[in-house]
Amino acid sequence: MQCDRCEKIECFEGKDCLNMQEEVIESYTGQDRLIHHAAALIEGEYYMQKTRVEELILFCREMGYERLGVAFCIGLREEAKVLCSYLRKHFRIYSVCCKICGTSKDYLALPKIKEDEPEVMCNPIIQARTLRDNKSEINVTVGLCIGHDILFNQHSNVPTTALIVKDRVLSHNPAGALYTGYYKRLIGG
């Protein structure tokens, strides 16, 4: 599949390019169907009207979630504080910082930003485990580094969504590289 190269985009008109309609319908059962329904409901009812934070609240209400986990990067601590403060008006919030347990990168022989200085590693597996122990029903990531977000998602036992994606160069707006002429040329776009 290389849908990005498709010129016709007939799927948008309802064409089944893979002849998998029956399998598609069978794929959405149980919690997957409930999540998909809630997503479609919010999209249909609030299209172009709500921010991602507002949509998160609406989605969690629709799903009946009461316990939300927030895994955040210490570099976005202020944003996480604002988010958690706002979410606490609606839900029970459990938050966990990336530097939880304060473990030195030396223990795992991890590369450092400055090799000759002490540095604490990020700990996405323990972030996920901590939120699991707190019985979160959905997890939200705020600025986890590439790779750390992958480990967090992999070890999270509940649905997980990203609210902020880490991009130190573009103020946490990775899509900016796709819109800006300079970066498009830099990445060969």
C-alpha positions as CSV (number, residue, x, y, z in Angstrom):
1,M,0.0,0.0,0.0
2,Q,1.1,3.5,-0.8
3,C,-2.0,5.5,-0.3
4,D,0.0,8.8,-0.2
5,R,0.7,8.3,-3.9
6,C,-3.0,7.7,-4.8
7,E,-4.4,10.4,-7.1
8,K,-8.0,9.1,-7.3
9,I,-8.7,8.8,-3.5
10,E,-11.8,6.8,-4.4
11,C,-12.0,5.4,-0.8
12,F,-13.3,8.8,0.1
13,E,-16.2,8.1,-2.3
14,G,-16.8,4.7,-0.7
15,K,-14.7,2.4,-3.0
16,D,-13.2,-0.7,-1.2
17,C,-9.7,-0.8,-2.8
18,L,-8.9,-4.1,-1.0
19,N,-12.2,-5.9,-1.2
20,M,-12.2,-6.2,2.6
21,Q,-15.6,-4.7,3.5
22,E,-16.8,-7.8,5.4
23,E,-13.5,-8.0,7.3
24,V,-13.6,-4.3,8.1
25,I,-17.1,-4.7,9.7
26,E,-15.9,-7.8,11.6
27,S,-12.8,-6.0,12.9
28,Y,-14.7,-3.5,15.0
29,T,-16.1,-5.3,18.0
30,G,-16.1,-4.9,21.8
31,Q,-14.1,-1.9,23.1
32,D,-12.7,-1.2,19.6
33,R,-16.3,-0.6,18.4
34,L,-17.1,1.6,21.4
35,I,-13.9,3.7,20.9
36,H,-14.6,4.1,17.1
37,H,-18.2,5.1,17.8
38,A,-17.2,7.7,20.4
39,A,-14.6,9.1,17.9
40,A,-17.2,9.3,15.1
41,L,-19.7,10.9,17.4
42,I,-17.3,13.7,18.5
43,E,-16.1,14.3,15.0
44,G,-19.7,14.5,13.7
45,E,-21.1,16.6,16.5
46,Y,-18.2,19.0,17.0
47,Y,-16.4,19.1,13.7
48,M,-14.1,22.2,13.6
49,Q,-15.6,23.5,16.9
50,K,-13.5,22.0,19.7
51,T,-9.9,21.9,20.6
52,R,-8.0,18.7,21.1
53,V,-8.3,19.2,24.9
54,E,-12.0,19.7,24.7
55,E,-12.3,16.6,22.4
56,L,-10.4,14.6,24.9
57,I,-12.9,15.5,27.7
58,L,-15.8,14.8,25.4
59,F,-14.3,11.4,24.4
60,C,-13.6,10.4,27.9
61,R,-17.1,11.3,29.0
62,E,-18.6,9.4,26.1
63,M,-16.5,6.3,27.0
64,G,-17.5,6.6,30.7
65,Y,-13.8,7.0,31.8
66,E,-13.3,8.5,35.2
67,R,-9.6,7.8,35.8
68,L,-7.1,9.4,33.4
69,G,-3.4,8.9,33.3
70,V,-1.0,11.7,32.1
71,A,2.5,10.7,31.2
72,F,4.6,13.8,30.6
73,C,8.1,15.0,29.8
74,I,9.8,17.1,32.5
75,G,10.5,19.7,29.7
76,L,6.7,20.2,29.4
77,R,6.0,20.2,33.1
78,E,4.2,23.5,33.0
79,E,1.9,22.4,30.2
80,A,1.2,19.2,32.0
81,K,0.3,21.1,35.2
82,V,-2.2,23.3,33.3
83,L,-3.7,20.2,31.5
84,C,-4.0,18.2,34.7
85,S,-5.5,21.1,36.6
86,Y,-8.1,21.5,33.9
87,L,-8.8,17.7,33.6
88,R,-9.2,17.4,37.4
89,K,-12.4,19.5,37.1
90,H,-13.9,16.5,35.3
91,F,-11.9,13.3,36.2
92,R,-9.6,11.7,38.6
93,I,-6.1,12.4,37.3
94,Y,-2.9,10.4,37.8
95,S,0.3,12.0,36.4
96,V,3.8,10.7,36.1
97,C,6.9,12.5,35.0
98,C,9.4,11.0,32.6
99,K,12.3,11.1,35.2
100,I,10.4,8.9,37.7
101,C,12.7,6.9,39.9
102,G,15.7,9.3,39.1
103,T,17.8,6.5,37.5
104,S,21.2,7.5,36.0
105,K,21.7,6.8,32.3
106,D,25.0,5.1,33.4
107,Y,23.1,2.1,34.8
108,L,22.0,1.1,31.2
109,A,25.0,2.6,29.5
110,L,22.7,5.1,27.6
111,P,24.2,7.9,25.6
112,K,24.1,11.3,27.3
113,I,23.6,14.8,26.0
114,K,26.9,15.7,27.7
115,E,28.9,12.6,28.3
116,D,31.0,14.0,31.1
117,E,28.0,15.1,33.2
118,P,25.5,13.1,35.3
119,E,22.2,12.6,33.6
120,V,19.0,10.9,34.6
121,M,17.2,8.7,32.1
122,C,13.6,8.9,31.0
123,N,11.6,6.0,32.2
124,P,8.6,5.3,29.9
125,I,8.1,1.7,31.0
126,I,7.8,2.7,34.7
127,Q,5.5,5.6,33.7
128,A,3.2,3.1,32.0
129,R,3.4,0.7,34.9
130,T,2.7,3.4,37.5
131,L,-0.4,4.5,35.6
132,R,-1.5,0.9,35.3
133,D,-1.0,0.5,39.1
134,N,-3.2,3.6,39.6
135,K,-5.8,1.9,37.4
136,S,-6.0,4.6,34.7
137,E,-8.7,3.9,32.1
138,I,-7.0,5.9,29.4
139,N,-3.5,7.5,29.1
140,V,-2.5,10.8,27.6
141,T,1.0,11.6,26.6
142,V,2.4,15.1,26.8
143,G,5.7,15.6,25.0
144,L,7.4,12.2,25.4
145,C,10.5,11.9,23.2
146,I,10.5,9.7,20.1
147,G,11.1,6.2,21.2
148,H,10.1,6.9,24.8
149,D,6.5,7.4,23.5
150,I,6.8,4.1,21.6
151,L,7.9,2.3,24.8
152,F,5.2,4.0,26.8
153,N,2.5,3.0,24.3
154,Q,3.8,-0.5,24.0
155,H,3.7,-1.0,27.8
156,S,0.4,0.9,28.4
157,N,-2.4,-1.5,29.1
158,V,-5.2,0.9,28.2
159,P,-6.0,3.1,25.2
160,T,-3.4,5.9,24.8
161,T,-3.5,9.2,22.9
162,A,-1.0,11.9,22.4
163,L,-1.9,15.4,23.3
164,I,1.5,17.0,22.7
165,V,4.2,15.4,20.5
166,K,7.8,16.3,21.3
167,D,9.6,18.6,18.7
168,R,12.2,20.7,20.4
169,V,13.0,22.6,17.2
170,L,9.4,23.5,16.2
171,S,7.8,24.3,19.6
172,H,6.2,20.8,19.7
173,N,4.5,21.2,16.3
174,P,6.1,18.5,14.2
175,A,3.7,19.2,11.3
176,G,5.4,22.6,11.0
177,A,8.3,20.8,9.1
178,L,5.7,19.7,6.5
179,Y,4.3,23.2,6.0
180,T,7.5,25.3,6.1
181,G,9.4,25.8,2.8
182,Y,12.8,25.7,4.6
183,Y,12.1,22.4,6.3
184,K,10.4,20.9,3.3
185,R,13.6,21.5,1.3
186,L,15.7,20.2,4.2
187,I,13.8,16.9,4.3
188,G,13.5,16.7,0.6
189,G,9.8,17.6,0.2
